[in-house]
Amino acid sequence: MTYAIEAEGLVKRYGKTTALAGIDLVAEQGTVLSLLGPNGAGKTTTTRVLATLVTPDAGRARVAGFDVVKQSADVRRLIGLTGQYASVDEEMTGFENLLLLGRLLDLSRADAKARASELLERFQLSEAGGRPPGTYSGGMRRRLDLAASLVGRPQFLYLDEPTTGLDPRSRGDVWDLVRGLVRDEGVTVLLTTQYLDEADQLADDIAVIDQGRVIANGTAAALKAQVGEQSLEIRPEDPARAEDTAAILAELAGRKPDLRNGLVTVAVPDPGLLTAVVRRLDDAGIRATELALRLPSLDEVFLELTGHRSGADDADGTEADKAA
């Protein structure tokens, strides 16, 4: 099978620091592959190798069948890249930024103007297009960054922590835009993030990276299944009945529940247990304001795999990613 993105044994060192220690990745066309890991894990370095901005010390990588080292010009014609920080010119208007990029990509002036207007409308920036980015909100600036990466109609879009620092609504807007690109245009997206919910929302496949290595990969559901059983969470309407709820769960699940701030949680080996729990709560006159059966979260997956949470810094890798 030919993959849209392939990486095999990628190694990159900066002095005594190893940023990548043998990365293997694959992504199919028209899907979202998320690189999930803490700061300094090697996510950005991997993206830069696949974007031809960094040459690996060992291993090889291909994008649409083109070698990122030997055929870098071919790769660059296919990709768009949005980094962690705004890449637009602060002195020019939003429209002028997109127009300039279009001209640099050899579009005629008429085509470049049409493409700039089209993207501003698509990203809901038409009214702001005549203003410099310095007057934009954080969410607007990220949308302009995304628009800039799409001027050349790339088949591949690399998003390096695209929603860092955004409020929940702006993050949701960016997610919707990414979903639309994949669904409507068949764009293949490489997404690096340390936000577990972002990977859960967007990714078709996830590669968990820690200390320059892929330590697990698969769909979100498959990764969650590796951790183990589902959990049943119940919050009684009357906090005084939390202990009674815990006793019922202990009896039915055969294990001691966790009780914190009025929320009772217990791992359940059989999802069918939920019916029996609801019946027993009803018999006991206990009403619940929250009742949910859930898989382990990606945060729990990451903690299980690495021994630390996804937002934690990795001191060894931080220097490498800065150097890259």
N, C-alpha and C positions, 0 to 999 in steps of 0.2 A: 504493500500500500504506500502511495506517495502522500506525504503530509505537507500541509501548507507551511508549517514551521517545524524544523528538526534541529536538535542540538545533541551532540554526542561527546561526552567526556571533556566538556569545556573547563579549562584551567586558566586562571589569571592571578598573577602575583604582583604585589607592589612592595619591592624590597623583601623584608622578612614576613610580610603579611600576605596570606593567601585569601584572596577575595572569592575565587571560585575554585573548588576542589574536585571537579569532575561532574559537571552538571549535565544531566540527560533530560531532554524535553521533547514532546511532540504536540502539535495542535492541528486539528482538522480545519479545512476551509469553512468559513462562515460560522465559527464558534468563538467563545471567549475562554481563553486560558489565563487563569489567575496565578501569579506567583505570590504566595502568601508567606510572610515571615517578618521577624522583628527588624528594626533598624540595623543596618550593617550585615544582614544575612547574606547579601549577594544579589538581591533582586535588581537593583539599579545597574550593577555591573553586567548582569546577564542581558538586560535590555540594551545596554550600550553595545555589547558584542553583536547582538542580533540587528542593531541599527547601523552597524559598520563604523561606529564611533570609537571602538576599542578593539584591538587585535588580540585574540586569545593566545596564550603561551602554548597551549596544547588543546587537542580536540578539534572538532569541526562543527559548523552550523550551516544550514541552508534555509532560505526563504523562497517559497515557490520554486524550489529546485535549484536556485542560484546560491553558490557558495559565498558566504558573507565576506570572505577575504579575497578570493580570486576573482569574484564577479560582483564586487561591491557597488559599482555604478548601476548595475541591473537591479540590485536590491533596493538602492535608494530611490529609484524611480517608482517603486511599488509601495513604499511605506510613508506614513505620517507619524510624527512623534510629538507627544505633549508631555513635558517634564513636570517636575514637582513645583516649579516656580514659573511665573508669567514670563513669556518669551517675546511679547510684543513691544513695540517702540512706544514709550510713554509720551513722546512729543507729537506723535501723529494721531489722527482720529482712528476710530475702529475701522471705518471704511477704507481709509488710506493704508492702514496696515495690511488689510486683505488685498487691496489693489496692488500694492508693492509686491507681495508674495506671488500674486498671479503673473505679474510681469517678469519676475525672476524665474518663474517656471515656464517662460516663453509663451504665455498666452498673449494674444493681441490685446491692445488696450480696451477694445470693445468687449472682448470675451472676459477679460480680467474684471472690468467694471460689472458685467452681468453676474459673474461668479461671486463677487464680493456682496452684491445686493442680495443674491439668492441665499447666501450663507447667513447674512445678517437677519434676514426674514426668518429663516429656518430656526435660528437660535434665539429668536425673539429679542433681537438687538437693533432692529431697524431704527427705532426712535433715538437710540444711543449712538448710532453709527457715526454721527457728525461730531461726537465729543471724544476727547482723548481718554485712554483707559484709566488714567489717574482719577477720573471722576466716577468710575464704575464701582459697584459693590464687588465683594469677593466672588460671589456666584456669577456675576456678569463677566468678570475678568476670565474666569475659568471657561465660560462658554465661548468667549472670544478666542482663547487659546485653542479650544477644540476646533472652532471654525477655521483658524489659521492652519491647523494640521490637515484639514480636509480640502484646502484650495485645489490641490493637485489630484483630487479624486483617488486617494490611495486605496489599494486592495487590502492593506494591512495597517492597522492603527495601534501604536504602542502608547499606552497610558501609564505613566510612572507616578503613582499615588495622586491621581487627578483630583481627589476631593479633600485633600489635606487642608484643614483649617476652615472648611465650609460649614455653614449651619445645616441642620437636617433637611430643610426644604430645598436648599441649593444642591445638596448632595443628591436628593431624589430627582431633581431636574437633570443632573448629569447622568444619573443611571438611566433615565428614560431616553435620553439622547443616544446613549451607547446601545441600548436595546433596539432602538429604531435603526441604527446603522447596520447592526447584524441582521435584523429581521428583513429590512427593506432592501438593503444593498449588498448583502452577503459579505460584508467586511469581516475579516478575521482580526480579533482584538487580543492583544497581549496586555494584560492588566497587572500591574504590581500594586500591592496594597498591604497595609498592616491592619486594616479594618476588616474584622472577620465577617461582619454583616454584609459588607460590600462584596466580598467574594461569594458569600452565600446567595446574595441577590442576583449576581450577574454571571458567574462562571459556569460554563459547561463542564470544565475540568479544572482541578486545582493541584498545583505542585507546591508542597510545603517545603520551604527552604530554610535551613539553619546552618550557620557556620560554613557557607559555601557549598552545601550539598543538598540534594533533594532527598528528604527523609521519608516522604510519603507522597502519593499522588492518587488521584481518582476524582470522582464526582463528590459533591458535598455529602450526599447521602451515604456513599460508600465509606468516606472517611469517618463519618459519624458512627457508622455501624462497626468500625474497627474498635471503637472505645468500649462499646458494650450495650447494656440494656437501656430501655427507655425509663424515663422518670415520670412519676405522677405527682403533680403539685396541687395542693388544695389550701385555700385560705377561707376559713370559716367566717361567716358574717359576724358572729359574736366571738371576739378574741378569747373569751373565757372558755370556749369549747375547743380550743386548739389541742389541748392535752387529750380530750376525748377522741378527736379526729386522729391524732397520732396513735392512740391505742387501737382504733379500728384498723388503721393501715398496717400496724405491726402484726396484728392477728391475721389479716388476709394475705399480706405479702410475705410474712415469715421472716421479717428483718426489721431492725430498728429504724424508724424514720428520722429525718433531720427536721428540727423545729427552730425556725429563726424568724423573728419579727412577725409572728402570727402565720407564717407560711409553712405548711407541712409538706415535706418532700421525701419520697421513697423510691428506690429503684424497683421496677416491677419486671419479673421474668416473662409474664404473659399479659399482653395488652387487653385480653379478654377480662382481666381482673377488674377493669374499670366499671363494668356493669354491676358486679357484686359490691364494689365500693359505694356506688351511687345508691344502691338499694339499702345498704347498711346505714349510710348517712341519713337517708330519708326515715328509716325506722327509728333512728336515734333523735330525730328532730333537729338535725344540724343542717343549716342552709349555708351554701358556699357562694362567696362573691367571685372566687376564681377556682377553676377546676380545669386542669390541662394535662394531657399525656404528651410528652415531647421526647424527641431524640436528643442525644447529647449535643450541645452547641459546638460550633467550630472552635470557640474559645477553649472548651473542655478538651477537644481533640488536640489542639495545639499544646495545651498544658501537659496532656498525657504523652505526647510525642517528644517534646523538648524539655520538659521540666520547668518551663517558665512561660509566661503569657506573651501574646504576640506583640504587645506594645513595648516590651522591655528592650533596652539597648544591648547590643552585643559589642563590647568594647573592642574585641579583636577585629571585627568587621567594619567598624565605623570609619577608621582611618583609610581602609581600602576603598570604600565607596566614595569618600571625599576625594581621594586621589584620582579616582576614575572620572 
